[in-house]
Amino acid sequence: MKVFTPVLVFQKMPSGKGRDKFSIQCLECFGKNLYIGTKEGVIEYLTVNNTSGKESLSVREVGKRQMGRSGAIGQLTAIPVLNHLLVLWDGSVTVLNMFSLELIPALKKIQNVSLFYVSESAVQTDSVELIAASTKRKTVSVYKVYVDRWECVRQVALPQEPVVLAAHGTCLCVATCDRYFLHDYQSQTSLDLFPHNLGKQNIIANKCGKEEFILNGPGCLGMFVMKNGTSQHPPVQWPDGVVDAAVHFPYVLALQNQTVHIYSILDQQLKQTVSLQSAKSLVSTEESVYVVADKEIHRLSPVPLEDQIHELVKSQRVDEALALLDRLQDLLPKDSYKDLQKNVICTSGLIKFYREAFVEAKELFIKGELDPREIISLYPAMPVMSEDFTPQTTAVSNAKDLWTISRDDWPTFQQYLSFLDDFLSEVRPTGQGQMCPQDIDSALFKLYLEQGEYEKLDQLVSSQNNCNLQTCVPDLEEHKRFFTLGLLYQSQGQHFNAIQTWVKIVEEQSEDPLHINVFKHIVNTLANLEHKPIIWKFVDWVLQRDQEAGILIFTKTHTNSHVTFAPEEALTILTNYPVAMILYLEYLINELQSKEEKHHTMLITSYVKQILQSIEDDYNNESSKEEMRHKLQQLLWQSSFYNADCIYDQITPSLLHVERAILLGKSGKHKKALQILVHEEKDQQAAENYCWRTSAGRDRKFTQEMFLNLLQIYLASSHHVTTAVDLLNKNAASFDLVSVLRVLPDSWSLQLVLRFLCESLRGTVHDKRMRGLEMSLAKVETLRHKHVWMEATLKKIKVDRGCVCHSCQKRLTGPEFLRRPSGELTHISCHGGGSGH
């Protein structure tokens, strides 16, 4: 992989006059300006006119300065904000004008300096910080450098001689002969990093990013260390003998002998090697990395990131391409990044698609917002409905012909079809799917139909969809999927065609085994419709087949509690359908709580007709008839909105004695009602229940009258003596003892009514004692209140200006006030129920 392009920037040609001693020692770069420091103490100032990365460059020599007769230039650093060039020569730092290379007289040399570093993060508008290290003194001095002066602001003692120095703000990264450590000269804190056993020329400590350093660690590891001692990137395993390193994100370059090894910081893998003769150091700038050799300077210009990514995708290294793209978002223009991201992600997805890595492919297609028609068009017999669509995907080297696969390798093609289903189903409800809804739905329709996935097909066509009717209807008719055809019509708003299709299925009894209850589906559809003309066309057909199911059409409540048919309209329709009529009237009364006399009377009349009809027809379903009578009796008891006289006249000739008794009771004719229950219905338990039901919520006197009436009816007949005795013994508390004794026959013995008398006397004594207890409790409560009142009235109460009302916290200004039992004083107006003055 080619990530950097080497270009020769400068080359010192042989002079031809004896031995050439020229040797480059160091390099400084700023924009188009290059400063070369040589072994002979010469500084050469060059400008590079073309920095675009092309192979040919125009280099012009601007100036040159000889620092002395001998001695190499150790280090050069430009300070553009001050127009200074710092030069380390002969153990001291000298300042030159960075354009004229003239000395700055006002800035005297700093002596005894072995290496220095300008802290860029500390750059201000009028000064910078210079960090100078002295090997002999084992100290680091911090200078404030101005245009015309500098001053030493701090000195830091080091435990060992510094060999290499780098800095981020106030944090120094120092390498000695056997270890690396961090030191913050502002907080005076130090942090040991790790030891090493490197030669002096292999010790590396360079600044490489925001608050980060690159170090040559033990075991030939390029270590990334933050100023707080942590690491945000894994180390890079580079070769032995590395003499310099530089970072040009996302790559780290390691210089070894005559080769530059280029590694990715993202995956720590070697990406490229560049061979350069006599290379000795690296200088990193924002645009490129310079490689310094004895007599040459090369520039490694990065290949544009877009080209690198495209090259990775082209060689099917899609995971590397995606990882690189993901980490470079901040380095690319927003629009350019977005377009590149979509293209790379979709192309990567296509490569995964043909590798049959379908899960990853689907994620990439969705992430890249791929037009679903691009995938649909790859499948045979899956036509794209959009006439203006033209495929735009990038061709990939591993592409396959799905038509050939479908013919020669059906199991594999099945996997591709399954992927199509998953992908289209997932993007269908999203904005990505709304690009071509008809194409997606038609493709899914054809896929499910051809593959026999009828459950999925029904789910698709029964929900809101964009299937093309012109192509889908013939396909369904050909496959005899008539129920599904009805669902499709229904989803497209063609309710009449849908119901008509289903009616045909029911009448021809040709329904699919999976849809055995088509009739129920018709009823539900009609119940959910609010379009009356369509309902009118089918409601009789439904009711003729099943009145109980068909009633849903009239009782279905739509949004906002709206129903399609008003009650009178529904009752008119249901006139000829008695079962449905009863169910609808029950719905009106029980669910809608109708209080109209007409509805209650009609329901009771319907119940009576059904019961009498079943008796007349000798209907064998006794449980159903009893259930109907139970409903009738409950309604007669509970409702007060029916015409009792009309109903009584209707049932008088019948055997519905209990119902007649209830109606008489509603008119207050309780004794007559009890006579019917005893003599005609011959149901003593029903008569007793009648007494209890009628007495519910009434006073004790009424209850005693009801049971006395029943007792008198029993006593009037010699056949009911035993029943009368049982009634007395079971319900002694419901009788008035004196009234019973008056009506009992003289012929009855004491033994016959002994149990009743005992129970009655026990109840009478109990009642008397309870009344006595209640009276005693009332007296005690009265005495308690009198006691409290007396205590309150006999005690003197002193009121002065400091007394305030306990309720409103205002002063008591007059002699009238209330005192609570607990002692608090309040205004009369503030107390709802005071206990006294």
Secondary structure, DSSP 8 states (H G I E B T S, - for coil): ---EEEEEEEE----SSS-----EEEEEEETTEEEEEETTSEEEEEEES--S--S---EEEEEEEE--SS--EEEEEEETTTTEEEEEETTEEEEEETTT--B-TTS--B-S-SEEEEEGGG--SS-EEEEEEETTTTEEEEEEE-SS-EEEEEEEE-SS--SEEEEETTEEEEE-SSEEEEEETTTTEEEEEEE----GGG--EEEEETTEEEEEETTTEEEEEETTS--SS--EE--TTEEEEEEETTEEEEEETTEEEEEETTT--EEEEEE-TTEEEEEE-SS-EEEEESSEEEEEEE--HHHHHHHHHHTT-HHHHHHHHHHTGGGS-HHHHHHHHHHHHHHHHHHHHHTT-HHHHHHHHHHTT--HHHHHTTSTT-----TT--------TT---HHHHHHH-HHHHHHHHHHHHHHHHHHTTSTTGGGSHHHHHHHHHHHHHHHT-HHHHHHHHHSS----HHHHHHHHHHTT-HHHHHHHHHHTT-HHHHHHHHHHHHHHT---GGGTTHHHHHHHHHHH---HHHHHHHHHHHHHH-HHHHTHHHH---GGG--SS-HHHHHHHGGG-HHHHHHHHHIIIIIS----HHHHHHHHHHHHHHHHHHHHTT-S-HHHHHHHHHHHHHHHHH---S-HHHHHHHHTTSS-HHHHHHHHHHTT-HHHHHHIIIIIS--HHHHHHHHHHHHTTS-HHHHHHHHHHHHHHHHTSGGGHHHHHHHHHHTGGGS-HHHHHHHS-TT--HHHHHHHHHHHHHHHHHHHHHHHHHHHHHHHHHHHHHHHHHHHHHS-----TT-B-TTT--B--SS--EE-TTS-EE-TTT-SS----
